[in-house]
């Protein structure tokens, strides 16, 4: 039978050969096509760079001396056409610039990547979501419309609905947005801490980003990015919790998911810590340990605000994204790095705008900026 199948005069033999060739072409073509899709955008982002992650460029803006001078100098840069006479107006224009950047990035990529960019914008808005939900839970008046401060259209509609909701209906709006019943129950409990609410919101938005499908060759880079994001988010939550002397049982409720280095067993170990200093000691064997220890050595104490530690972790994330870019250069790596770097640039510019408008000392503003350095 095998002999007859391999007979050149047998039509079935050519069907068999054609099938093998077609399969081989698919195996070879699929990764090649994925590589080609990212050649142009990756080269473009590398060429564009991120000037406002470097101290000299940031220092020149600080030397402008006023909000007006800052805007004038910033607008000499390509793609920057910022308007506004107050820090709030300038910050909103900077947020819109970030939205425009992502819209341009969507044009550079296949439609299969667009949902990822949309969900990324929602991650950017989580801070405002936390604020609004906690205000509604406390039945406090929202003095100023907060929906104007977010950049994701879906989140903006959500917050706008919450702002006008009465105490009886706001939970239904949260449920309709996609939050699980467990979160609704959490909000109903009178003794739920702000940290537990923050962790649940972080968990929801990170999981939403995780569920978004990307081209198969991009899955590993996206997975690594999300795991690192979970690590850093978890550490920040635990630092705040220990600063407020929250006990082990309540800390366990802050669990988001397993990260890259902060696995479940490590998270449980960190929850047993009693102080911020204990957390830092327990992280010594991870890549985050030296980053946090350096902050301690700089401030000479671990009993002050945990904000310097959060800032240091955000800065370390820049180095992590650089590694992801290098390790996944033929797929989504450079795109992820540019996206996070642009987000950090916008944050730096918003900090400078706020600092100059309040006439803060240059040293105070500089200490809040995130710059790209090797750790």
ABEGO torsion letter per residue (X at the ends): XAAAAABAABAAAAAAAAAAAAAAAAAAAAAAAAAAAAAAAAAAAAAAEBAAABAAAAAAAAAAGBAAAAAAAAAABBGBBBBEABAAAAAAAAAAAAAAAAAAAAAABBAAAAAAAAAAAAAAAAAAAAAAAAAAAAGBBBABBAAAABABAAAAAAAAAAAABBAAAAAAAAAAAGBBAAAAAAAABAABBAAAAAAAAAAAAAAAAAABBBBAAAAAAAAAAAAAAAAAAAAAAAAAAAAAGBBAAAAAAABABBBAABBAAAAAAAAABABAAAAAAAAAABAAAAAAAAAAAAAGBAABBAAAAAAAAAAAAAAAAAAAAAAAAABAAAAAAAAAAAAAAAAAAAAAAAAAAAGBBAAAAAAABBBBBBX
